[in-house]
């Protein structure tokens, strides 16, 4: 698991962004991946897309004061599998 993706998942777990509680995607991704070089950034993007496709992360379009943005949260039905992935890494 990429370091940036691990940081995002741990942030969401620690702050309990699970299910209906969500956080702006762009703000979180930029803040947790700004230290990655270009190769690590590409690897992160691939892993991030696979996590969204496997439904570990829920990605929703939410209205904000300036339009609409993507928000993410953890899937409550996949928490056990997510904990196992984190422990194995």
TAVENDA-V899894 format. One record per residue. PHI is phi in whole degrees, 0 to 359 (none if undefined). Layout:
phi->PHI
phi->PHI
//
This chain:
phi->none
phi->297
phi->299
phi->294
phi->293
phi->298
phi->296
phi->295
phi->295
phi->295
phi->299
phi->296
phi->292
phi->294
phi->270
phi->61
phi->274
phi->235
phi->73
phi->285
phi->273
phi->226
phi->223
phi->300
phi->295
phi->299
phi->299
phi->287
phi->295
phi->296
phi->291
phi->266
phi->239
phi->292
phi->271
phi->281
phi->279
phi->296
phi->294
phi->295
phi->296
phi->296
phi->297
phi->299
phi->300
phi->294
phi->294
phi->297
phi->298
phi->292
phi->294
phi->292
phi->292
phi->278
phi->66
phi->286
phi->249
phi->266
phi->240
phi->233
phi->270
phi->240
phi->284
phi->234
phi->294
phi->249
phi->127
phi->221
phi->229
phi->279
phi->235
phi->234
phi->206
phi->273
phi->282
phi->295
phi->281
phi->248
phi->297
phi->300
phi->296
phi->294
phi->300
phi->296
phi->296
phi->293
phi->292
phi->286
phi->274
//
